[in-house]
């Protein structure tokens, strides 16, 4: 699975990091960033993408 964040649209709400802290975190600039490959966490990454209020997390299998 590939995962990408459109950081220009990110509002830094932190939902992705709460749902899947193994793959996402809130960076020092207050926006979400990917910190690891999603291997083994595909379901959580999809949930994080679905939960994003501004729909900036994109996944591709």
N, CA, C and O atoms as a CHARMM CRD file, in Angstrom:
* protein
*
  244
    1    1 UNK  N      0.83300  -1.18200   0.00000 PROA 1      0.00000
    2    1 UNK  CA     0.00000   0.00000   0.00000 PROA 1      0.00000
    3    1 UNK  C      0.88000   1.24900   0.00000 PROA 1      0.00000
    4    1 UNK  O      1.89800   1.32000   0.68800 PROA 1      0.00000
    5    2 UNK  N      0.46100   2.21100  -0.78000 PROA 2      0.00000
    6    2 UNK  CA     1.09800   3.52900  -0.76900 PROA 2      0.00000
    7    2 UNK  C      0.18700   4.48500  -0.01400 PROA 2      0.00000
    8    2 UNK  O     -1.03500   4.41600  -0.14200 PROA 2      0.00000
    9    3 UNK  N      0.77100   5.35800   0.75700 PROA 3      0.00000
   10    3 UNK  CA     0.00900   6.37800   1.47700 PROA 3      0.00000
   11    3 UNK  C      0.69800   7.71400   1.30000 PROA 3      0.00000
   12    3 UNK  O      1.92500   7.80600   1.30500 PROA 3      0.00000
   13    4 UNK  N     -0.11200   8.74900   1.14200 PROA 4      0.00000
   14    4 UNK  CA     0.41000  10.09200   0.91400 PROA 4      0.00000
   15    4 UNK  C     -0.48100  11.09100   1.64900 PROA 4      0.00000
   16    4 UNK  O     -1.68600  10.87800   1.78500 PROA 4      0.00000
   17    5 UNK  N      0.11000  12.16200   2.11300 PROA 5      0.00000
   18    5 UNK  CA    -0.63700  13.23400   2.76700 PROA 5      0.00000
   19    5 UNK  C     -0.43400  14.51200   1.97300 PROA 5      0.00000
   20    5 UNK  O      0.69700  14.89700   1.67700 PROA 5      0.00000
   21    6 UNK  N     -1.53700  15.16900   1.63000 PROA 6      0.00000
   22    6 UNK  CA    -1.47700  16.49300   1.02200 PROA 6      0.00000
   23    6 UNK  C     -1.33800  17.49300   2.17200 PROA 6      0.00000
   24    6 UNK  O     -2.33100  18.00400   2.68900 PROA 6      0.00000
   25    7 UNK  N     -0.10900  17.75900   2.55700 PROA 7      0.00000
   26    7 UNK  CA     0.14400  18.59100   3.73400 PROA 7      0.00000
   27    7 UNK  C     -0.34800  20.02500   3.54700 PROA 7      0.00000
   28    7 UNK  O     -0.59100  20.72100   4.53300 PROA 7      0.00000
   29    8 UNK  N     -0.49900  20.47800   2.30500 PROA 8      0.00000
   30    8 UNK  CA    -1.00800  21.83000   2.07500 PROA 8      0.00000
   31    8 UNK  C     -2.43800  21.97400   2.58600 PROA 8      0.00000
   32    8 UNK  O     -2.85800  23.06600   2.96700 PROA 8      0.00000
   33    9 UNK  N     -3.18000  20.87500   2.59300 PROA 9      0.00000
   34    9 UNK  CA    -4.56400  20.92400   3.05800 PROA 9      0.00000
   35    9 UNK  C     -4.74800  20.43500   4.47900 PROA 9      0.00000
   36    9 UNK  O     -5.84900  20.52000   5.02400 PROA 9      0.00000
   37   10 UNK  N     -3.69500  19.92800   5.08600 PROA 10     0.00000
   38   10 UNK  CA    -3.77100  19.37200   6.43900 PROA 10     0.00000
   39   10 UNK  C     -4.06600  20.48500   7.44400 PROA 10     0.00000
   40   10 UNK  O     -3.50400  21.57800   7.36600 PROA 10     0.00000
   41   11 UNK  N     -4.96600  20.18100   8.39500 PROA 11     0.00000
   42   11 UNK  CA    -5.28900  21.15200   9.43900 PROA 11     0.00000
   43   11 UNK  C     -4.68600  20.76400  10.79200 PROA 11     0.00000
   44   11 UNK  O     -4.86100  21.47400  11.78300 PROA 11     0.00000
   45   12 UNK  N     -3.97100  19.62800  10.82500 PROA 12     0.00000
   46   12 UNK  CA    -3.27800  19.21000  12.04000 PROA 12     0.00000
   47   12 UNK  C     -4.19300  18.78200  13.16900 PROA 12     0.00000
   48   12 UNK  O     -3.86700  18.97500  14.34000 PROA 12     0.00000
   49   13 UNK  N     -5.33700  18.20200  12.83000 PROA 13     0.00000
   50   13 UNK  CA    -6.28900  17.81200  13.87500 PROA 13     0.00000
   51   13 UNK  C     -5.79600  16.62100  14.70000 PROA 13     0.00000
   52   13 UNK  O     -6.19300  16.46200  15.85400 PROA 13     0.00000
   53   14 UNK  N     -4.93300  15.78600  14.11500 PROA 14     0.00000
   54   14 UNK  CA    -4.33500  14.68300  14.85700 PROA 14     0.00000
   55   14 UNK  C     -5.09800  13.37300  14.83400 PROA 14     0.00000
   56   14 UNK  O     -4.67000  12.40300  15.45900 PROA 14     0.00000
   57   15 UNK  N     -6.21500  13.32200  14.13000 PROA 15     0.00000
   58   15 UNK  CA    -6.99400  12.08100  14.08600 PROA 15     0.00000
   59   15 UNK  C     -6.16400  10.93200  13.53000 PROA 15     0.00000
   60   15 UNK  O     -6.22600   9.82100  14.05700 PROA 15     0.00000
   61   16 UNK  N     -5.39800  11.17200  12.49100 PROA 16     0.00000
   62   16 UNK  CA    -4.60400  10.09900  11.87500 PROA 16     0.00000
   63   16 UNK  C     -3.59200   9.52300  12.86900 PROA 16     0.00000
   64   16 UNK  O     -3.40400   8.30800  12.93900 PROA 16     0.00000
   65   17 UNK  N     -2.94800  10.39800  13.62900 PROA 17     0.00000
   66   17 UNK  CA    -1.96800   9.95300  14.61400 PROA 17     0.00000
   67   17 UNK  C     -2.63400   9.20900  15.76600 PROA 17     0.00000
   68   17 UNK  O     -2.02200   8.32400  16.36300 PROA 17     0.00000
   69   18 UNK  N     -3.86600   9.55200  16.08000 PROA 18     0.00000
   70   18 UNK  CA    -4.60000   8.83300  17.11700 PROA 18     0.00000
   71   18 UNK  C     -5.01800   7.45400  16.63100 PROA 18     0.00000
   72   18 UNK  O     -4.94400   6.47700  17.37700 PROA 18     0.00000
   73   19 UNK  N     -5.45700   7.37700  15.38100 PROA 19     0.00000
   74   19 UNK  CA    -5.92700   6.10900  14.82300 PROA 19     0.00000
   75   19 UNK  C     -4.76700   5.16900  14.52500 PROA 19     0.00000
   76   19 UNK  O     -4.87400   3.96600  14.76500 PROA 19     0.00000
   77   20 UNK  N     -3.66500   5.69400  14.00700 PROA 20     0.00000
   78   20 UNK  CA    -2.53200   4.85500  13.60700 PROA 20     0.00000
   79   20 UNK  C     -1.19800   5.54200  13.92300 PROA 20     0.00000
   80   20 UNK  O     -0.52400   6.03600  13.01900 PROA 20     0.00000
   81   21 UNK  N     -0.82200   5.57200  15.19800 PROA 21     0.00000
   82   21 UNK  CA     0.43100   6.24000  15.57800 PROA 21     0.00000
   83   21 UNK  C      1.68000   5.53000  15.06200 PROA 21     0.00000
   84   21 UNK  O      2.77300   6.09400  15.10900 PROA 21     0.00000
   85   22 UNK  N      1.53400   4.31300  14.57800 PROA 22     0.00000
   86   22 UNK  CA     2.67100   3.59300  14.01300 PROA 22     0.00000
   87   22 UNK  C      3.09900   4.17400  12.66500 PROA 22     0.00000
   88   22 UNK  O      4.24400   4.00000  12.24700 PROA 22     0.00000
   89   23 UNK  N      2.17700   4.86600  11.98700 PROA 23     0.00000
   90   23 UNK  CA     2.44900   5.38600  10.63900 PROA 23     0.00000
   91   23 UNK  C      2.41500   6.91300  10.59000 PROA 23     0.00000
   92   23 UNK  O      3.14600   7.51400   9.80300 PROA 23     0.00000
   93   24 UNK  N      1.58500   7.55100  11.41300 PROA 24     0.00000
   94   24 UNK  CA     1.40900   9.00100  11.35700 PROA 24     0.00000
   95   24 UNK  C      1.81200   9.66100  12.67500 PROA 24     0.00000
   96   24 UNK  O      1.70400   9.06600  13.74800 PROA 24     0.00000
   97   25 UNK  N      2.27300  10.89300  12.56800 PROA 25     0.00000
   98   25 UNK  CA     2.47300  11.72300  13.75400 PROA 25     0.00000
   99   25 UNK  C      2.27500  13.17400  13.35700 PROA 25     0.00000
  100   25 UNK  O      2.29000  13.52500  12.17800 PROA 25     0.00000
  101   26 UNK  N      2.09000  14.00500  14.36500 PROA 26     0.00000
  102   26 UNK  CA     2.01000  15.43800  14.12200 PROA 26     0.00000
  103   26 UNK  C      3.43100  15.98300  14.25100 PROA 26     0.00000
  104   26 UNK  O      4.07100  15.85700  15.29500 PROA 26     0.00000
  105   27 UNK  N      3.89500  16.57600  13.19000 PROA 27     0.00000
  106   27 UNK  CA     5.26700  17.08900  13.12200 PROA 27     0.00000
  107   27 UNK  C      5.39300  18.39800  13.90500 PROA 27     0.00000
  108   27 UNK  O      4.40400  18.95200  14.38500 PROA 27     0.00000
  109   28 UNK  N      6.60600  18.86600  14.01600 PROA 28     0.00000
  110   28 UNK  CA     6.89200  20.10800  14.73800 PROA 28     0.00000
  111   28 UNK  C      6.16400  21.31200  14.15600 PROA 28     0.00000
  112   28 UNK  O      5.90500  22.28700  14.86200 PROA 28     0.00000
  113   29 UNK  N      5.83100  21.24400  12.86000 PROA 29     0.00000
  114   29 UNK  CA     5.11700  22.36200  12.23400 PROA 29     0.00000
  115   29 UNK  C      3.60900  22.27400  12.44300 PROA 29     0.00000
  116   29 UNK  O      2.86500  23.11300  11.93500 PROA 29     0.00000
  117   30 UNK  N      3.14600  21.25700  13.19500 PROA 30     0.00000
  118   30 UNK  CA     1.73200  21.13100  13.51600 PROA 30     0.00000
  119   30 UNK  C      0.91100  20.36200  12.50800 PROA 30     0.00000
  120   30 UNK  O     -0.30400  20.23100  12.65800 PROA 30     0.00000
  121   31 UNK  N      1.57100  19.84800  11.47400 PROA 31     0.00000
  122   31 UNK  CA     0.86800  19.10200  10.44100 PROA 31     0.00000
  123   31 UNK  C      1.23400  17.62700  10.50200 PROA 31     0.00000
  124   31 UNK  O      2.27900  17.25500  11.03600 PROA 31     0.00000
  125   32 UNK  N      0.37300  16.80400   9.95600 PROA 32     0.00000
  126   32 UNK  CA     0.60600  15.36700   9.95200 PROA 32     0.00000
  127   32 UNK  C      1.74300  14.99700   9.01400 PROA 32     0.00000
  128   32 UNK  O      1.95300  15.63000   7.98000 PROA 32     0.00000
  129   33 UNK  N      2.46900  13.95800   9.40100 PROA 33     0.00000
  130   33 UNK  CA     3.49600  13.41800   8.52600 PROA 33     0.00000
  131   33 UNK  C      3.53100  11.90100   8.67000 PROA 33     0.00000
  132   33 UNK  O      3.10600  11.34200   9.68200 PROA 33     0.00000
  133   34 UNK  N      4.04400  11.25900   7.63700 PROA 34     0.00000
  134   34 UNK  CA     4.18900   9.80700   7.62300 PROA 34     0.00000
  135   34 UNK  C      5.55700   9.47900   8.21000 PROA 34     0.00000
  136   34 UNK  O      6.57500  10.02400   7.78500 PROA 34     0.00000
  137   35 UNK  N      5.56500   8.57700   9.19400 PROA 35     0.00000
  138   35 UNK  CA     6.82500   8.25600   9.86400 PROA 35     0.00000
  139   35 UNK  C      7.28600   6.83000   9.60300 PROA 35     0.00000
  140   35 UNK  O      8.39800   6.46300   9.98200 PROA 35     0.00000
  141   36 UNK  N      6.43700   6.00800   8.95100 PROA 36     0.00000
  142   36 UNK  CA     6.80500   4.61400   8.69000 PROA 36     0.00000
  143   36 UNK  C      5.98300   4.07000   7.53900 PROA 36     0.00000
  144   36 UNK  O      4.92100   4.59700   7.20700 PROA 36     0.00000
  145   37 UNK  N      6.48400   3.02200   6.94400 PROA 37     0.00000
  146   37 UNK  CA     5.72800   2.32700   5.89500 PROA 37     0.00000
  147   37 UNK  C      4.46800   1.72900   6.51300 PROA 37     0.00000
  148   37 UNK  O      4.49500   1.30000   7.66600 PROA 37     0.00000
  149   38 UNK  N      3.37400   1.69400   5.77200 PROA 38     0.00000
  150   38 UNK  CA     2.12600   1.18200   6.32900 PROA 38     0.00000
  151   38 UNK  C      2.01100  -0.33900   6.38700 PROA 38     0.00000
  152   38 UNK  O      0.96600  -0.85700   6.78200 PROA 38     0.00000
  153   39 UNK  N      3.04500  -1.05400   6.00700 PROA 39     0.00000
  154   39 UNK  CA     3.00200  -2.50800   5.99200 PROA 39     0.00000
  155   39 UNK  C      2.59600  -3.05300   7.35900 PROA 39     0.00000
  156   39 UNK  O      3.22400  -2.75900   8.37700 PROA 39     0.00000
  157   40 UNK  N      1.54000  -3.84900   7.35700 PROA 40     0.00000
  158   40 UNK  CA     1.02600  -4.41800   8.58800 PROA 40     0.00000
  159   40 UNK  C     -0.01800  -3.55600   9.27400 PROA 40     0.00000
  160   40 UNK  O     -0.66200  -3.99500  10.22700 PROA 40     0.00000
  161   41 UNK  N     -0.18900  -2.33200   8.79500 PROA 41     0.00000
  162   41 UNK  CA    -1.15100  -1.40600   9.40400 PROA 41     0.00000
  163   41 UNK  C     -2.15100  -0.88800   8.36800 PROA 41     0.00000
  164   41 UNK  O     -2.72500   0.18800   8.53600 PROA 41     0.00000
  165   42 UNK  N     -2.35000  -1.64700   7.31500 PROA 42     0.00000
  166   42 UNK  CA    -3.20400  -1.18600   6.21300 PROA 42     0.00000
  167   42 UNK  C     -4.61400  -0.81100   6.67000 PROA 42     0.00000
  168   42 UNK  O     -5.14900   0.21300   6.24600 PROA 42     0.00000
  169   43 UNK  N     -5.21400  -1.62500   7.52500 PROA 43     0.00000
  170   43 UNK  CA    -6.57800  -1.32900   7.98000 PROA 43     0.00000
  171   43 UNK  C     -6.62900  -0.03900   8.77600 PROA 43     0.00000
  172   43 UNK  O     -7.55700   0.75400   8.61800 PROA 43     0.00000
  173   44 UNK  N     -5.63500   0.17900   9.63300 PROA 44     0.00000
  174   44 UNK  CA    -5.60100   1.40500  10.42400 PROA 44     0.00000
  175   44 UNK  C     -5.34100   2.63300   9.54900 PROA 44     0.00000
  176   44 UNK  O     -5.89700   3.70400   9.79200 PROA 44     0.00000
  177   45 UNK  N     -4.49200   2.47000   8.53200 PROA 45     0.00000
  178   45 UNK  CA    -4.21400   3.58400   7.61400 PROA 45     0.00000
  179   45 UNK  C     -5.48300   3.95000   6.84300 PROA 45     0.00000
  180   45 UNK  O     -5.77600   5.13100   6.65600 PROA 45     0.00000
  181   46 UNK  N     -6.23700   2.94000   6.39700 PROA 46     0.00000
  182   46 UNK  CA    -7.50500   3.21700   5.70500 PROA 46     0.00000
  183   46 UNK  C     -8.48300   3.91300   6.63400 PROA 46     0.00000
  184   46 UNK  O     -9.19000   4.83400   6.22400 PROA 46     0.00000
  185   47 UNK  N     -8.52400   3.47000   7.89700 PROA 47     0.00000
  186   47 UNK  CA    -9.40800   4.11700   8.87100 PROA 47     0.00000
  187   47 UNK  C     -8.98600   5.56900   9.09400 PROA 47     0.00000
  188   47 UNK  O     -9.83300   6.45800   9.18800 PROA 47     0.00000
  189   48 UNK  N     -7.68000   5.80700   9.17900 PROA 48     0.00000
  190   48 UNK  CA    -7.18700   7.17300   9.35000 PROA 48     0.00000
  191   48 UNK  C     -7.57200   8.04000   8.15500 PROA 48     0.00000
  192   48 UNK  O     -7.99500   9.18300   8.32700 PROA 48     0.00000
  193   49 UNK  N     -7.42700   7.50000   6.94800 PROA 49     0.00000
  194   49 UNK  CA    -7.80100   8.24500   5.74500 PROA 49     0.00000
  195   49 UNK  C     -9.29600   8.54800   5.73500 PROA 49     0.00000
  196   49 UNK  O     -9.70800   9.65800   5.39900 PROA 49     0.00000
  197   50 UNK  N    -10.10100   7.56100   6.10400 PROA 50     0.00000
  198   50 UNK  CA   -11.55400   7.75600   6.14200 PROA 50     0.00000
  199   50 UNK  C    -11.97000   8.73500   7.23200 PROA 50     0.00000
  200   50 UNK  O    -12.99800   9.40000   7.10400 PROA 50     0.00000
  201   51 UNK  N    -11.19200   8.83200   8.29600 PROA 51     0.00000
  202   51 UNK  CA   -11.51300   9.69500   9.42700 PROA 51     0.00000
  203   51 UNK  C    -11.02400  11.12300   9.25700 PROA 51     0.00000
  204   51 UNK  O    -11.45200  12.01300   9.99300 PROA 51     0.00000
  205   52 UNK  N    -10.14700  11.35300   8.31200 PROA 52     0.00000
  206   52 UNK  CA    -9.57600  12.69000   8.11200 PROA 52     0.00000
  207   52 UNK  C    -10.68800  13.67400   7.70400 PROA 52     0.00000
  208   52 UNK  O    -11.33900  13.48100   6.67800 PROA 52     0.00000
  209   53 UNK  N    -10.90000  14.72400   8.50800 PROA 53     0.00000
  210   53 UNK  CA   -11.99700  15.64900   8.20700 PROA 53     0.00000
  211   53 UNK  C    -11.78800  16.48500   6.94200 PROA 53     0.00000
  212   53 UNK  O    -12.75200  17.00900   6.38400 PROA 53     0.00000
  213   54 UNK  N    -10.56000  16.61300   6.49400 PROA 54     0.00000
  214   54 UNK  CA   -10.28500  17.38500   5.27800 PROA 54     0.00000
  215   54 UNK  C     -9.84000  16.49900   4.11200 PROA 54     0.00000
  216   54 UNK  O     -9.45700  16.99800   3.05400 PROA 54     0.00000
  217   55 UNK  N     -9.89300  15.18900   4.31600 PROA 55     0.00000
  218   55 UNK  CA    -9.64100  14.19600   3.25900 PROA 55     0.00000
  219   55 UNK  C     -8.32200  14.40100   2.52200 PROA 55     0.00000
  220   55 UNK  O     -8.27900  14.38400   1.29200 PROA 55     0.00000
  221   56 UNK  N     -7.23500  14.59700   3.29300 PROA 56     0.00000
  222   56 UNK  CA    -5.93200  14.82500   2.67000 PROA 56     0.00000
  223   56 UNK  C     -5.02300  13.59500   2.70200 PROA 56     0.00000
  224   56 UNK  O     -3.89800  13.64300   2.20500 PROA 56     0.00000
  225   57 UNK  N     -5.50400  12.49800   3.28300 PROA 57     0.00000
  226   57 UNK  CA    -4.72000  11.25300   3.30500 PROA 57     0.00000
  227   57 UNK  C     -5.22300  10.37200   2.17700 PROA 57     0.00000
  228   57 UNK  O     -6.40400  10.03200   2.10800 PROA 57     0.00000
  229   58 UNK  N     -4.30300  10.01100   1.29700 PROA 58     0.00000
  230   58 UNK  CA    -4.66400   9.22200   0.11400 PROA 58     0.00000
  231   58 UNK  C     -3.93900   7.89400   0.15700 PROA 58     0.00000
  232   58 UNK  O     -2.74100   7.84000   0.43600 PROA 58     0.00000
  233   59 UNK  N     -4.66500   6.82000  -0.11900 PROA 59     0.00000
  234   59 UNK  CA    -4.08000   5.48600  -0.13400 PROA 59     0.00000
  235   59 UNK  C     -4.26400   4.85300  -1.50300 PROA 59     0.00000
  236   59 UNK  O     -5.21200   5.14800  -2.23100 PROA 59     0.00000
  237   60 UNK  N     -3.33300   3.98000  -1.82600 PROA 60     0.00000
  238   60 UNK  CA    -3.40500   3.24400  -3.09600 PROA 60     0.00000
  239   60 UNK  C     -2.80500   1.86700  -2.84900 PROA 60     0.00000
  240   60 UNK  O     -1.70600   1.73300  -2.31100 PROA 60     0.00000
  241   61 UNK  N     -3.55300   0.84900  -3.25400 PROA 61     0.00000
  242   61 UNK  CA    -3.05400  -0.51000  -3.06300 PROA 61     0.00000
  243   61 UNK  C     -2.36100  -1.01000  -4.29900 PROA 61     0.00000
  244   61 UNK  O     -1.87600  -2.14100  -4.32000 PROA 61     0.00000
